[in-house]
């Protein structure tokens, strides 16, 4: 068995898997570090209340981007990798992936046009966030992962964030400019992705092709449940933000979104850890599910221990973190952050449970849990806001994470799912 593990590791090392995951991890880590710089600039310039409006529009744009992407960042990788040496088919996959996004983006533009007559309080913030949604149309990550060349994408991604920081610093001066924050960040990303698309088309000689109806219909059918799952996962955490925008107050919305972004950065870091262990996990599960079970238990203890220490630090230094990020003392934000501090630990406990279900190809369980959590999130957001107590509002994310952990733990350990 030891020889099998050694030979398996050698085979992994000879491929680009490790390099790809290191590149993806560096993308996510650079995003975290640069976001830590962006948050104080934004909040110091516009104030924590206006920051809430900006993040509301940002969250709405991310949700819309999830719909427009339509799962192509996941399935597109597979299709590009499968046809990387077949130029006609490579062109077809590349352009049809972009075409389905374009059609969904046009539908979104029509929706925005209609929404102007519905007297939505934050409509202009959403409208000026349009470049963020457009950037998802142009996002070529699926292509660069598929061809296993992520270095250029990584470098330009970092440059884009730095450019956004510089522009925000010079052009945002006060709450009256808050409406331009997402516009500036989005335009920096649009410019970057446009350049990367140009490089991809030029270097691979991808001649322009129009939409192919049969291919688009295939993507629409095969990616439907994946997209629904992605939307559900997004809404599980963001539904409370939309509820606060409707029934809450601006100070509470601002405090919550600030803390939500901090916890979101922890989630990105956790995804990085998950990506790092994925290759070895897949190999061990293929060799023997029992080996994977032992490895999962050991890694779960290590990862949870690390994130638990982070949770303690987040709880203790919550006032300092809020002061640095917002430029002001905010008791509500401190309360929220301290309640949410345990969320990274709960997520760390659950991350390998999710990976376990992916390795077993139990997509139906993942989908069912996502839908149950979405239903719980909608009911919970409404109920907590009726209590009009910030303590309960801050507990939203923690309750959802605990529910997710319990459900995944059940499907992992239930008797009908046995290790071979």
C-alpha positions as CSV (number, residue, x, y, z in Angstrom):
1,X,0.0,0.0,0.0
2,X,2.9,2.4,0.8
3,X,4.3,1.7,-2.6
4,X,0.9,2.5,-4.2
5,X,0.7,5.8,-2.3
6,X,4.3,6.8,-3.4
7,X,3.6,6.0,-7.0
8,X,0.3,7.9,-6.9
9,X,2.0,10.9,-5.4
10,X,4.7,10.7,-8.2
11,X,2.0,10.7,-10.8
12,X,0.3,13.7,-9.3
13,X,3.7,15.5,-9.1
14,X,4.3,14.9,-12.8
15,X,1.1,16.6,-13.8
16,X,0.1,20.3,-13.4
17,X,-2.5,19.6,-10.6
18,X,-0.3,20.9,-7.8
19,X,0.8,23.9,-9.8
20,X,-2.9,24.7,-10.7
21,X,-4.0,24.5,-7.1
22,X,-1.1,26.7,-5.9
23,X,-2.1,29.2,-8.6
24,X,-5.8,29.1,-7.6
25,X,-4.8,29.4,-3.9
26,X,-2.6,32.4,-4.7
27,X,-5.5,34.1,-6.5
28,X,-7.8,33.6,-3.5
29,X,-5.1,34.7,-1.0
30,X,-4.3,37.8,-3.0
31,X,-8.0,38.6,-3.1
32,X,-8.2,38.4,0.7
33,X,-5.2,40.6,1.2
34,X,-6.3,43.2,-1.3
35,X,-9.9,43.2,0.0
36,X,-8.5,43.9,3.5
37,X,-7.0,47.0,1.9
38,X,-10.1,48.0,0.0
39,X,-12.5,47.8,2.9
40,X,-10.8,50.5,5.1
41,X,-10.5,52.8,2.1
42,X,-14.2,52.5,1.2
43,X,-15.5,52.8,4.8
44,X,-13.1,55.6,5.7
45,X,-14.2,57.5,2.6
46,X,-17.9,57.0,2.7
47,X,-18.8,55.9,6.2
48,X,-20.3,52.6,7.5
49,X,-23.9,53.4,6.6
50,X,-23.1,54.1,2.9
51,X,-20.9,51.1,3.0
52,X,-24.0,49.0,3.7
53,X,-25.7,50.3,0.5
54,X,-22.5,49.6,-1.5
55,X,-22.3,46.0,-0.2
56,X,-26.0,45.4,-0.8
57,X,-25.6,46.3,-4.5
58,X,-22.3,44.3,-4.6
59,X,-24.1,41.2,-3.1
60,X,-26.9,41.6,-5.6
61,X,-24.4,41.8,-8.4
62,X,-22.6,38.7,-7.2
63,X,-25.9,36.8,-7.1
64,X,-26.8,38.0,-10.6
65,X,-23.3,37.0,-11.8
66,X,-23.9,33.5,-10.4
67,X,-27.0,33.3,-12.7
68,X,-25.2,34.8,-15.7
69,X,-22.2,32.5,-15.3
70,X,-24.7,29.6,-15.4
71,X,-22.2,27.1,-14.0
72,X,-19.9,27.6,-17.0
73,X,-16.9,28.3,-14.7
74,X,-17.2,24.7,-13.6
75,X,-18.3,22.8,-16.7
76,X,-16.3,25.0,-19.0
77,X,-13.1,23.9,-17.4
78,X,-13.9,20.2,-18.1
79,X,-14.9,20.9,-21.7
80,X,-11.9,23.2,-22.5
81,X,-9.5,20.6,-21.0
82,X,-11.1,17.8,-23.0
83,X,-10.7,19.6,-26.3
84,X,-7.6,21.7,-25.8
85,X,-5.9,20.0,-28.8
86,X,-8.9,20.1,-31.0
87,X,-9.1,23.7,-32.3
88,X,-12.6,23.6,-34.0
89,X,-14.2,22.1,-30.9
90,X,-12.1,24.3,-28.6
91,X,-13.5,27.4,-30.4
92,X,-17.0,26.1,-30.1
93,X,-16.7,25.5,-26.4
94,X,-15.1,28.9,-25.8
95,X,-17.5,31.0,-27.8
96,X,-20.7,29.1,-26.8
97,X,-19.7,29.5,-23.1
98,X,-19.5,33.3,-23.7
99,X,-22.6,33.4,-25.8
100,X,-24.9,31.9,-23.1
101,X,-23.5,34.4,-20.7
102,X,-24.2,37.2,-23.2
103,X,-27.8,36.2,-23.7
104,X,-28.4,36.0,-19.9
105,X,-26.7,39.4,-19.5
106,X,-29.1,40.9,-22.1
107,X,-32.0,39.5,-20.1
108,X,-30.6,41.2,-17.0
109,X,-30.4,44.5,-18.8
110,X,-34.1,44.2,-19.7
111,X,-34.8,43.4,-16.0
112,X,-33.0,46.5,-14.9
113,X,-34.9,48.6,-17.4
114,X,-38.2,47.3,-16.0
115,X,-37.1,47.7,-12.4
116,X,-36.8,51.5,-12.7
117,X,-40.6,51.8,-12.4
118,X,-40.8,49.8,-9.1
119,X,-39.4,52.5,-6.8
120,X,-36.6,50.3,-5.4
121,X,-34.8,52.3,-2.8
122,X,-31.3,51.3,-3.8
123,X,-32.0,51.0,-7.6
124,X,-29.2,53.5,-8.5
125,X,-26.6,51.5,-6.5
126,X,-27.7,48.4,-8.3
127,X,-27.6,50.1,-11.7
128,X,-24.1,51.5,-11.2
129,X,-22.9,48.1,-10.2
130,X,-23.6,46.9,-13.8
131,X,-19.8,46.6,-14.6
132,X,-19.5,44.0,-11.8
133,X,-22.1,41.8,-13.6
134,X,-20.5,42.4,-17.0
135,X,-17.2,41.3,-15.7
136,X,-18.8,37.9,-15.0
137,X,-19.8,37.6,-18.6
138,X,-16.1,38.2,-19.6
139,X,-14.5,36.1,-16.9
140,X,-12.1,33.7,-18.7
141,X,-11.1,31.7,-15.6
142,X,-12.7,28.6,-17.1
143,X,-10.4,28.8,-20.2
144,X,-7.1,29.4,-18.3
145,X,-7.8,26.6,-15.9
146,X,-8.8,24.3,-18.7
147,X,-5.5,25.0,-20.6
148,X,-3.6,24.8,-17.3
149,X,-2.0,28.3,-17.7
150,X,-3.0,30.3,-14.7
151,X,0.1,32.5,-14.1
152,X,-1.1,35.3,-16.4
153,X,-4.6,35.2,-15.0
154,X,-3.2,35.4,-11.4
155,X,-0.9,38.4,-12.2
156,X,-3.6,40.4,-14.0
157,X,-6.1,39.6,-11.3
158,X,-3.8,41.2,-8.7
159,X,-3.1,44.2,-10.9
160,X,-6.8,44.7,-11.4
161,X,-7.4,44.8,-7.6
162,X,-4.5,47.2,-7.1
163,X,-5.8,49.5,-9.9
164,X,-9.2,49.5,-8.2
165,X,-7.6,50.5,-4.8
166,X,-5.8,53.4,-6.4
167,X,-8.9,54.6,-8.3
168,X,-11.0,54.4,-5.1
169,X,-8.5,56.3,-3.1
170,X,-8.3,59.2,-5.6
171,X,-11.9,59.4,-6.8
172,X,-14.1,58.5,-3.8
173,X,-14.5,61.3,-1.3
174,X,-17.5,61.1,0.9
175,X,-20.8,59.4,1.1
176,X,-22.1,61.3,-2.0
177,X,-19.6,59.2,-4.1
178,X,-20.7,55.8,-2.7
179,X,-22.7,55.1,-5.8
180,X,-19.4,54.9,-7.9
181,X,-17.6,52.4,-5.7
182,X,-18.9,49.2,-7.4
183,X,-18.7,51.0,-10.8
184,X,-15.0,51.6,-10.4
185,X,-14.2,48.1,-9.1
186,X,-16.3,46.6,-11.8
187,X,-14.7,48.6,-14.6
188,X,-11.2,47.6,-13.4
189,X,-12.2,44.0,-13.6
190,X,-13.9,44.4,-17.0
191,X,-10.7,45.9,-18.5
192,X,-8.6,43.1,-17.1
193,X,-10.9,40.3,-18.3
194,X,-11.2,41.9,-21.8
195,X,-7.4,41.9,-22.0
196,X,-7.3,38.2,-21.0
197,X,-9.9,37.3,-23.5
198,X,-7.9,39.0,-26.2
199,X,-4.8,37.1,-25.2
200,X,-6.7,33.8,-25.2
201,X,-8.1,34.5,-28.7
202,X,-4.8,35.7,-30.1
203,X,-2.6,32.9,-28.7
204,X,-4.9,30.1,-29.5
205,X,-6.1,31.5,-32.8
206,X,-9.8,31.2,-31.7
207,X,-11.7,32.5,-34.8
208,X,-15.0,34.1,-33.9
209,X,-18.0,31.8,-34.2
210,X,-21.7,32.6,-33.7
211,X,-23.9,30.8,-31.2
212,X,-24.8,27.2,-31.9
213,X,-28.3,26.5,-30.9
214,X,-27.9,22.8,-30.1
215,X,-24.8,23.5,-28.0
216,X,-26.5,26.3,-26.1
217,X,-29.5,24.1,-25.4
218,X,-27.2,21.4,-24.1
219,X,-25.5,23.9,-21.7
220,X,-28.9,25.2,-20.6
221,X,-30.1,21.7,-19.8
222,X,-27.0,20.2,-18.3
223,X,-26.1,23.2,-16.1
224,X,-29.5,23.9,-14.8
225,X,-29.3,22.0,-11.5
226,X,-25.7,23.1,-11.0
227,X,-26.8,26.8,-11.4
228,X,-29.7,26.3,-9.0
229,X,-27.3,24.9,-6.4
230,X,-24.9,27.8,-6.9
231,X,-27.7,30.3,-6.4
232,X,-29.0,28.5,-3.3
233,X,-25.5,28.5,-1.8
234,X,-25.2,32.2,-2.5
235,X,-28.6,33.1,-1.0
236,X,-28.0,31.0,2.1
237,X,-25.7,33.7,3.3
238,X,-26.9,36.8,1.4
239,X,-30.7,36.6,2.0
240,X,-30.3,38.3,5.3
241,X,-28.7,41.3,3.6
242,X,-31.6,41.7,1.3
243,X,-34.0,41.3,4.2
244,X,-32.1,44.0,6.2
245,X,-32.4,46.3,3.1
246,X,-36.1,45.9,3.1
247,X,-37.0,45.8,6.9
248,X,-33.8,46.8,8.7
249,X,-32.1,50.2,9.2
250,X,-29.1,51.6,7.4
251,X,-26.7,51.4,10.5
252,X,-27.6,47.8,11.1
253,X,-27.2,47.0,7.3
254,X,-23.8,48.7,7.3
255,X,-22.5,46.9,10.4
256,X,-23.7,43.5,9.2
257,X,-22.3,43.8,5.7
258,X,-18.9,44.9,7.1
259,X,-18.8,41.8,9.3
260,X,-20.1,39.6,6.5
261,X,-17.2,40.6,4.3
262,X,-14.7,39.7,7.1
263,X,-16.3,36.2,7.4
264,X,-16.5,35.9,3.6
265,X,-12.7,36.4,3.5
266,X,-12.4,33.5,6.0
267,X,-14.5,31.4,3.7
268,X,-12.2,32.2,0.7
269,X,-9.3,31.1,2.8
270,X,-11.1,27.9,3.7
271,X,-11.8,27.2,0.0
272,X,-8.0,27.6,-0.6
273,X,-7.3,24.9,2.0
274,X,-9.9,22.7,0.5
275,X,-8.4,23.1,-2.9
276,X,-5.0,22.3,-1.5
277,X,-6.1,18.9,-0.1
278,X,-8.4,18.0,-3.0
279,X,-5.8,16.2,-5.2
280,X,-4.5,14.0,-2.5
281,X,-8.0,13.3,-1.2
282,X,-9.1,12.2,-4.7
283,X,-6.1,9.8,-5.0
284,X,-6.6,8.3,-1.6
285,X,-10.3,7.8,-2.1
286,X,-9.6,6.1,-5.5
287,X,-7.0,3.8,-3.8
288,X,-9.2,3.0,-0.8
289,X,-12.2,4.8,0.8
290,X,-10.9,3.6,4.2
291,X,-7.6,5.5,3.6
292,X,-9.6,8.6,2.7
293,X,-11.7,8.2,5.9
294,X,-8.6,8.2,8.1
295,X,-7.0,11.1,6.1
296,X,-10.3,13.1,6.4
297,X,-10.4,12.6,10.2
298,X,-6.8,13.7,10.6
299,X,-7.1,16.7,8.3
300,X,-10.4,17.7,9.8
301,X,-8.8,18.0,13.2
302,X,-5.9,20.0,11.9
303,X,-7.9,22.4,9.8
304,X,-10.5,22.9,12.5
305,X,-7.8,23.6,15.1
306,X,-6.2,26.3,13.0
307,X,-9.5,28.0,12.2
308,X,-10.6,27.7,15.9
309,X,-7.5,29.8,16.9
310,X,-8.5,32.3,14.2
311,X,-12.0,32.4,15.7
312,X,-10.6,33.2,19.1
313,X,-8.5,36.0,17.7
314,X,-11.5,37.4,15.8
315,X,-13.6,37.4,19.0
316,X,-10.9,39.0,21.2
317,X,-9.8,41.6,18.6
318,X,-13.3,42.4,17.2
319,X,-13.2,46.0,18.4
320,X,-9.8,46.6,16.9
321,X,-10.8,44.9,13.6
322,X,-14.0,47.1,13.3
323,X,-12.0,50.2,14.1
324,X,-9.4,49.4,11.4
325,X,-11.9,48.4,8.7
326,X,-14.5,51.2,9.3
327,X,-12.4,54.0,10.8
328,X,-14.9,54.3,13.6
329,X,-16.1,52.6,16.8
330,X,-19.3,50.7,16.2
331,X,-20.8,48.6,19.0
332,X,-23.3,46.9,16.7
333,X,-20.5,45.8,14.3
334,X,-18.4,44.5,17.2
335,X,-21.4,42.5,18.5
336,X,-22.0,41.0,15.0
337,X,-18.4,40.1,14.5
338,X,-18.1,38.4,17.9
339,X,-21.2,36.3,17.3
340,X,-19.9,35.4,13.8
341,X,-16.4,34.6,15.1
342,X,-17.3,31.0,15.5
343,X,-18.5,30.6,11.9
344,X,-15.0,29.9,10.4
345,X,-14.6,27.0,12.9
346,X,-18.0,25.5,12.0
347,X,-17.2,25.8,8.3
348,X,-13.8,24.2,8.9
349,X,-15.5,21.2,10.6
350,X,-17.8,20.9,7.5
351,X,-15.5,21.5,4.6
352,X,-14.2,17.9,4.3
353,X,-17.7,16.6,4.7
354,X,-18.6,18.5,1.5
355,X,-15.5,17.2,-0.2
356,X,-16.5,13.7,0.9
357,X,-19.8,14.0,-0.9
358,X,-18.1,15.4,-4.0
359,X,-15.6,12.4,-4.1
360,X,-18.5,10.0,-3.8
361,X,-20.4,11.9,-6.6
362,X,-23.3,12.3,-4.2
363,X,-24.5,15.4,-6.0
364,X,-28.1,14.7,-5.2
365,X,-27.3,15.0,-1.4
366,X,-25.5,18.3,-2.0
367,X,-28.4,19.7,-4.0
368,X,-31.0,18.6,-1.4
369,X,-29.0,20.1,1.5
370,X,-28.6,23.3,-0.5
371,X,-32.3,23.6,-1.0
372,X,-33.2,22.9,2.6
373,X,-30.7,25.5,3.8
374,X,-32.1,28.0,1.4
375,X,-35.6,27.4,2.8
376,X,-34.3,27.7,6.3
377,X,-32.4,30.9,5.5
378,X,-35.5,32.6,4.1
379,X,-37.6,31.7,7.1
380,X,-34.9,32.4,9.6
381,X,-34.1,35.9,8.1
382,X,-37.7,36.9,8.3
383,X,-38.1,35.6,11.9
384,X,-34.9,37.1,13.2
385,X,-35.8,40.6,11.8
386,X,-39.1,40.4,13.5
387,X,-37.3,40.2,16.9
388,X,-35.7,43.6,16.2
389,X,-32.7,42.6,18.3
390,X,-29.2,43.0,16.7
391,X,-28.1,40.0,18.8
392,X,-30.4,37.7,16.8
393,X,-29.6,39.3,13.5
394,X,-25.9,38.6,14.1
395,X,-26.6,34.9,14.8
396,X,-28.1,34.3,11.3
397,X,-24.9,33.1,9.7
398,X,-23.9,31.0,12.7
399,X,-27.3,29.2,12.7
400,X,-27.1,28.4,9.0
401,X,-23.5,27.1,9.3
402,X,-24.5,24.8,12.2
403,X,-27.5,23.5,10.3
404,X,-25.3,22.8,7.3
405,X,-22.8,20.9,9.5
406,X,-25.5,18.8,11.0
407,X,-27.0,17.8,7.7
408,X,-23.7,17.0,6.0
409,X,-22.6,15.0,9.1
410,X,-25.8,13.0,8.8
411,X,-25.3,12.1,5.1
412,X,-21.6,11.2,5.7
413,X,-22.3,8.9,8.6
414,X,-25.7,7.5,7.7
415,X,-25.7,3.6,7.6
416,X,-26.7,3.5,3.9
417,X,-23.4,5.1,2.9
418,X,-20.6,2.8,3.7
419,X,-16.9,2.9,2.9
420,X,-15.7,0.0,0.8
